[in-house]
Amino acid sequence: MQLTPFHLAVQVRDIDEAREFYGVKMGFPAGRSSDKWIDFNMFGHQFVTHLNPQIGKNGKIPSISNLVDGHGVPVPHYGVVMNFEDWERLARKVKLFISDFIIAPYVRFKGEVGEQGTMFFSDPSGNALEFKAFRNIELELFAK
């Protein structure tokens, strides 16, 4: 089956804050929008932020965490699997404006099947994002 773009919609506490974070800082082009939602192009995928006024201006989306490779991985989380060069470039970029990573960029499962670059951080509303990379996505993404 041909890989196609995903569509994912998440809640945010403030539309302007989401536009600044995803559009300006992350550099994701904005598509259609209203005063309650914005479509973003997240590496060719449709990522949509929807205003939830019940969160409040200082509120955060709740999450739990599970241990993976000794790190507390937030659940839920969203993101993109990338090639390694693009992941390294993104890691350098986000280090300029993310001051507290949930999991700072590193190589997980080093030397094992499934070795991958990964990083986790949250948007201002508390949505956890993961960006990961494999050196050979076709062989490694679902390797056991």
Contact map, one row per residue, 1 for C-alpha under 8 A:
111000000000000000000000000000000000000000000000000000000000000000000000000000000000000000000000000000000000000000000000000000000000000000000000
111100000000000000000000000000000000000000000000000000000000000000000000000000000000000000000000000000000000000000000000000000000000000000000000
111110000000000000000000000000000000000000000000000000000000000000000000000000000000000000000000000000000000000000000000000000000000000000000000
011111000000000000000000000000000000000000000000000000000000000000000000000000000000000000000000000000000000000000000000000000000000000000000000
001111100000000000000000000000000000000000011100000000000000000000000000000000000000000000000000000000000000000000000000000000000000000000000000
000111110000000000000000000000000000000000001110000000000000000000000000000000000000000000000000000000000000000000000000000000000000000000000000
000011111000000000000000000000000000000000001111000000000000000000000000000000000000000000000000000000000000000000000000000000000000000000000000
000001111100000000000000000000000000000000000111000000000000000000000000000000000000000000000000000000000000000000000000000000000000000000000000
000000111110000000000000000000000000000000000011110000000000000000000000000000000000000000000000000000000000000000000000000000000000000000000000
000000011111000000000000000000000000000000000011110000000000000000000000000000000000000000000000000000000000000000000000000000100000000000000000
000000001111100000000000000000000000000000000000111100000000100000000000000000000000000000000000000000000000000000000000000010100000000000000000
000000000111111001000000000000000000000000000000111100100000000000000000000000000000000000000000000000000000000000000000000010100000000000000000
000000000011111000000000000000000000000000000000001111111111000000000000000000000000000000000000000000000000000000000000000010000000000000000000
000000000001111111000000000000000000000000000000001110001000000000000000000000000000000000000000000000000000000000000000000010000000000000000000
000000000001111111100000000000000011110000000000111000000000000000000000000000000000000000000000000000000000000000000000000000000000000000000000
000000000000011111110000000000000000000000000000000000000000000000000000000000000000000000000000000000000000000000000000000000000000000000000000
000000000000011111111000000000000000000000000000000000000000000000000000000000000000000000000000000000000000000000000000000100000000000000000000
000000000001011111111110000000000000000000000000100000000000000000000000000000000000000000000000000000000000000000000000001100000000000000000000
000000000000001111111111000000000000010000000000000000000000000000000000000000000000000000000000000000000000000000000000000000000000000000000000
000000000000000111111111100000000000000000000000000000000000000000000000000000000000000000000000000000000000000000000000000000000000000000000000
000000000000000011111111110000000000000000000000000000000000000000000000000000000000000000000000000000000000000000000000001100000000000000000000
000000000000000001111111111100000000000100000000000000000000000000000000000000000000000000000000000000000000000000000000000000000000000000000000
000000000000000001111111111111000000000100000000000000000000000000000000000000000000000000000000000000000000000000000000000000000000000000000000
000000000000000000111111111100000000000000000000000000000000000000000000000000000000000000000000000000000000000000000000000000000000000000000000
000000000000000000011111111000000000000000000000000000000000000000000000000000000000000000000100100000000000000000000000000000000000000000000000
000000000000000000001111111100000000000000000000000000000000000000000000000000000000000000000100000000000000000000000000000000000000000000000000
000000000000000000000111111110000000000000000000000000000000000000000000000000000000000000000000000000000000000000000000000000000000000000000000
000000000000000000000111011111000000000111100000000000000000000000000000000000000000000000000000000000000000000000000000000000000000000000000000
000000000000000000000010001111100000000111000000000000000000000000000000000000000000000000000000000000000000000000000000000000000000000000000000
000000000000000000000010000111111000011110000000000000000000000000000000000000000000000000000000000000000000000000000000000000000000000000000000
000000000000000000000000000011111000011110000000000000000000000000000000000000000000000000000000000000000000000000000000000000000000000000000000
000000000000000000000000000001111100011000000000000000000000000000000000000000000000000000000000000000000000000000000000000000000000000000000000
000000000000000000000000000001111111111000000000000000000000000000000000000000000000000000000000000000000000000000000000000000000000000000000000
000000000000000000000000000000011111110000000000000000000000000000000000000000000000000000000000000000000000000000000000000000000000000000000000
000000000000001000000000000000001111100000000000000000000000000000000000000000000000000000000000000000000000000000000000000000000000000000000000
000000000000001000000000000000001111110000000000011000000000000000000000000000000000000000000000000000000000000000000000000000000000000000000000
000000000000001000000000000000001111111000000001111000000000000000000000000000000000000000000000000000000000000000000000000000000000000000000000
000000000000001000100000000001111101111100000001110000000000000000000000000000000000000000000000000000000000000000000000000000000000000000000000
000000000000000000000000000001111000111110000111100000000000000000000000000000000000000000000000000000000000000000000000000000000000000000000000
000000000000000000000110000111100000011111001111100000000000000000000000000000000000000000000000000000000000000000000000000000000000000000000000
000000000000000000000000000111100000001111111110000000000000000000000000000000000000000000000000000000000000000000000000000000000000000000000000
000000000000000000000000000110000000000111111110000000000000000000000000000000010000000000000000000000000000000000000000000000000000000000000000
000000000000000000000000000100000000000011111000000000000000000000000000000000010000000000000000000000000000000000000000000000000000000000000000
000010000000000000000000000000000000000011111100000000000000000000000000000000000000000000000000000000000000000000000000000000000000000000000000
000011100000000000000000000000000000000111111110000000000000000000000000000000000000000000000000000000000000000000000000000000000000000000000000
000011110000000000000000000000000000001111011111000000000000000000000000000000000000000000000000000000000000000000000000000000000000000000000000
000001111100000000000000000000000000001111001111100000000000000000000000000000000000000000000000000000000000000000000000000000000000000000000000
000000111100000000000000000000000000111100000111110000000000000000000000000000000000000000000000000000000000000000000000000000000000000000000000
000000001111001001000000000000000000111100000011111000000000000000000000000000000000000000000000000000000000000000000000000000000000000000000000
000000001111001000000000000000000001110000000001111100000000000000000000000000000000000000000000000000000000000000000000000000000000000000000000
000000000011111000000000000000000001100000000000111110000000000000000000000000000000000000000000000000000000000000000000000000000000000000000000
000000000011110000000000000000000000000000000000011111110000000000000000000000000000000000000000000000000000000000000000000000000000000000000000
000000000000110000000000000000000000000000000000001111111000000000000000000000000000000000000000000000000000000000000000000000000000000000000000
000000000000100000000000000000000000000000000000000111110000000000000000000000000000000000000000000000000000000000000000000000000000000000000000
000000000001100000000000000000000000000000000000000111111111100000000000000000000000000000000000000000000000000000000000000000000000000000000000
000000000000100000000000000000000000000000000000000111111110000000000000000000000000000000000000000000000000000000000000000000000000000000000000
000000000000110000000000000000000000000000000000000010111110000000000000000000000000000000000000000000000000000000000000000000000000000000000000
000000000000100000000000000000000000000000000000000000111111000000000000000000000000000000000000000000000000000000000000000010000000000000000000
000000000000100000000000000000000000000000000000000000111111100000000000000000000000000000000000000000000000000000000000000010000000000000000000
000000000000100000000000000000000000000000000000000000100111110000000000000000000000000000000000000000000000000000000000000111100000000000000000
000000000010000000000000000000000000000000000000000000100011111000000000000000000000000000000000000000000000000000000000000011100000000000000000
000000000000000000000000000000000000000000000000000000000001111100000000000000000000000000000000000000000000000000000000000001000000000000000000
000000000000000000000000000000000000000000000000000000000000111110000000011100000000000000000000000000000000000000000000000000000000000000000000
000000000000000000000000000000000000000000000000000000000000011111000000011100000000000000000000000000000000000000000000000000000000000000000000
000000000000000000000000000000000000000000000000000000000000001111100001111000000000000000000000000000000000000000000000000000000000000000000000
000000000000000000000000000000000000000000000000000000000000000111110011111000000000000000000000000000000000000000000000000000000000000000000000
000000000000000000000000000000000000000000000000000000000000000011111111100000000000000000000000000000000000000000000000000000000000000000000000
000000000000000000000000000000000000000000000000000000000000000001111111100000000000000000000000000000000000000000000000000000000000000000000000
000000000000000000000000000000000000000000000000000000000000000000111110000000000000000000000000000000000001100000000000000000000000000000000000
000000000000000000000000000000000000000000000000000000000000000000111111000000000000000000000000000000000000000000000000000000000000000000000000
000000000000000000000000000000000000000000000000000000000000000001111111100000000000000000000000000000100000000000000000000000000000000000000000
000000000000000000000000000000000000000000000000000000000000000011110111110000000000000000000000000000100000000000000000000000000000000000000000
000000000000000000000000000000000000000000000000000000000000000011110011111000000000000000000000000001100000000000000001000000000000000000000000
000000000000000000000000000000000000000000000000000000000000001111000001111110000000000000000000000001000000000000000000000000010000000000000000
000000000000000000000000000000000000000000000000000000000000001111000000111110000000000000000000000000000000000000000000000000010000000000000000
000000000000000000000000000000000000000000000000000000000000001100000000011111000000000000000000000000000000000000000000000000110000000000000000
000000000000000000000000000000000000000000000000000000000000000000000000011111100000000000000000000000000000000000000000000000111100000000000000
000000000000000000000000000000000000000000000000000000000000000000000000000111110000000000000000000000000000000000000000000000011100000000000000
000000000000000000000000000000000000000000000000000000000000000000000000000011111000000000000000000000000000000000000000000000001111000000000000
000000000000000000000000000000000000000001100000000000000000000000000000000001111100000000000000000000000000000000000000000000000111000000000000
000000000000000000000000000000000000000000000000000000000000000000000000000000111110000000000000000000000000000000000000000000000011110000000000
000000000000000000000000000000000000000000000000000000000000000000000000000000011111011000000000000000000000000000000000000000000011110010000000
000000000000000000000000000000000000000000000000000000000000000000000000000000001111111000000000000000000000000000000000000000000000111110000000
000000000000000000000000000000000000000000000000000000000000000000000000000000000111111100000000000000000000000000001000000000000000111000000000
000000000000000000000000000000000000000000000000000000000000000000000000000000000011111110000000000000000000000000000000000000000000000000000000
000000000000000000000000000000000000000000000000000000000000000000000000000000000111111111000000000000000000000000000000000000000000000000000000
000000000000000000000000000000000000000000000000000000000000000000000000000000000111111111100000000000000000000000001000000000000011100000000000
000000000000000000000000000000000000000000000000000000000000000000000000000000000001111111110000000000000000000000000000000000000000000000000000
000000000000000000000000000000000000000000000000000000000000000000000000000000000000111111111000000000000000000000000000000000000000000000000000
000000000000000000000000000000000000000000000000000000000000000000000000000000000000011111111100000000000000000000000000000000000000000000000000
000000000000000000000000000000000000000000000000000000000000000000000000000000000000001111111110000000001000000000000010000000000000000000000000
000000000000000000000000000000000000000000000000000000000000000000000000000000000000000111111111000000000000000000000000000000000000000000000000
000000000000000000000000000000000000000000000000000000000000000000000000000000000000000011111111100000000000000000000000000000000000000000000000
000000000000000000000000110000000000000000000000000000000000000000000000000000000000000001111111110000000000000000000000000000000000000000000000
000000000000000000000000000000000000000000000000000000000000000000000000000000000000000000111111111000000000000000000000000000000000000000000000
000000000000000000000000000000000000000000000000000000000000000000000000000000000000000000011111111000000000000000000000000000000000000000000000
000000000000000000000000100000000000000000000000000000000000000000000000000000000000000000001111111000000000000000000000000000000000000000000000
000000000000000000000000000000000000000000000000000000000000000000000000000000000000000000000111111110000000000000000000100000000000000000000000
000000000000000000000000000000000000000000000000000000000000000000000000000000000000000000000011111110000000000000000000000000000000000000000000
000000000000000000000000000000000000000000000000000000000000000000000000000000000000000000000000011111000000000000000000100000000000000000000000
000000000000000000000000000000000000000000000000000000000000000000000000000000000000000000000000011111110000000000000011110000000000000000000000
000000000000000000000000000000000000000000000000000000000000000000000000110000000000000000000000000111110000000000000011110000000000000000000000
000000000000000000000000000000000000000000000000000000000000000000000011100000000000000000000000000011111000000000000011100000000000000000000000
000000000000000000000000000000000000000000000000000000000000000000000000000000000000000000000000000011111100000000000111100000000000000000000000
000000000000000000000000000000000000000000000000000000000000000000000000000000000000000000100000000000111110000000001111000000000000000000000000
000000000000000000000000000000000000000000000000000000000000000000000000000000000000000000000000000000011111000000001110000000000000000000000000
000000000000000000000000000000000000000000000000000000000000000000000000000000000000000000000000000000001111110000111100000000000000000000000000
000000000000000000000000000000000000000000000000000000000000000000001000000000000000000000000000000000000111110000111100000000000000000000000000
000000000000000000000000000000000000000000000000000000000000000000001000000000000000000000000000000000000011111111110000000000000000000000000000
000000000000000000000000000000000000000000000000000000000000000000000000000000000000000000000000000000000011111100110000000000000000000000000000
000000000000000000000000000000000000000000000000000000000000000000000000000000000000000000000000000000000000111110100000000000000000000000000000
000000000000000000000000000000000000000000000000000000000000000000000000000000000000000000000000000000000000111111100000000000000000000000000000
000000000000000000000000000000000000000000000000000000000000000000000000000000000000000000000000000000000000101111100000000000000000000000010011
000000000000000000000000000000000000000000000000000000000000000000000000000000000000000000000000000000000000100111110000000000000000010000011111
000000000000000000000000000000000000000000000000000000000000000000000000000000000000000000000000000000000011111111111000000000000000010000010000
000000000000000000000000000000000000000000000000000000000000000000000000000000000000000000000000000000000011110001111100000000000001111000000000
000000000000000000000000000000000000000000000000000000000000000000000000000000000001001000000000000000001111000000111110000000000001110000000000
000000000000000000000000000000000000000000000000000000000000000000000000000000000000000000000000000000011111000000011111000000000111100000000000
000000000000000000000000000000000000000000000000000000000000000000000000000000000000000000100000000011111100000000001111100000000111000000000000
000000000000000000000000000000000000000000000000000000000000000000000000100000000000000000000000000011111000000000000111110000011110000000000000
000000000000000000000000000000000000000000000000000000000000000000000000000000000000000000000000010111110000000000000011111000011100000000000000
000000000000000000000000000000000000000000000000000000000000000000000000000000000000000000000000000011000000000000000001111111111000000000000000
000000000000000001001000000000000000000000000000000000000000000000000000000000000000000000000000000000000000000000000000111111111000000000000000
000000000000000011001000000000000000000000000000000000000001000000000000000000000000000000000000000000000000000000000000011111100000000000000000
000000000011110000000000000000000000000000000000000000000111100000000000000000000000000000000000000000000000000000000000011111100000000000000000
000000000000000000000000000000000000000000000000000000000001110000000000000000000000000000000000000000000000000000000000011111110000000000000000
000000000111000000000000000000000000000000000000000000000001100000000000000110000000000000000000000000000000000000000000011111111000000000000000
000000000000000000000000000000000000000000000000000000000000000000000000011111000000000000000000000000000000000000000001111001111100000000000000
000000000000000000000000000000000000000000000000000000000000000000000000000011100000000000000000000000000000000000000001111000111110000000000000
000000000000000000000000000000000000000000000000000000000000000000000000000011110000000000000000000000000000000000000111100000011111000000000000
000000000000000000000000000000000000000000000000000000000000000000000000000000111100001000000000000000000000000000000111000000001111100000000000
000000000000000000000000000000000000000000000000000000000000000000000000000000111100001000000000000000000000000000011110000000000111110000000000
000000000000000000000000000000000000000000000000000000000000000000000000000000001111001000000000000000000000000000011100000000000011111010000000
000000000000000000000000000000000000000000000000000000000000000000000000000000001111000000000000000000000000000001111000000000000001111110011000
000000000000000000000000000000000000000000000000000000000000000000000000000000000011000000000000000000000000000000010000000000000000111110010000
000000000000000000000000000000000000000000000000000000000000000000000000000000000010000000000000000000000000000000000000000000000000011111111000
000000000000000000000000000000000000000000000000000000000000000000000000000000000110000000000000000000000000000000000000000000000000111111111000
000000000000000000000000000000000000000000000000000000000000000000000000000000000000000000000000000000000000000000000000000000000000000111111000
000000000000000000000000000000000000000000000000000000000000000000000000000000000000000000000000000000000000000000000000000000000000000111111110
000000000000000000000000000000000000000000000000000000000000000000000000000000000000000000000000000000000000000011100000000000000000011111111110
000000000000000000000000000000000000000000000000000000000000000000000000000000000000000000000000000000000000000001000000000000000000010111111110
000000000000000000000000000000000000000000000000000000000000000000000000000000000000000000000000000000000000000001000000000000000000000000111111
000000000000000000000000000000000000000000000000000000000000000000000000000000000000000000000000000000000000000011000000000000000000000000111111
000000000000000000000000000000000000000000000000000000000000000000000000000000000000000000000000000000000000000011000000000000000000000000000111
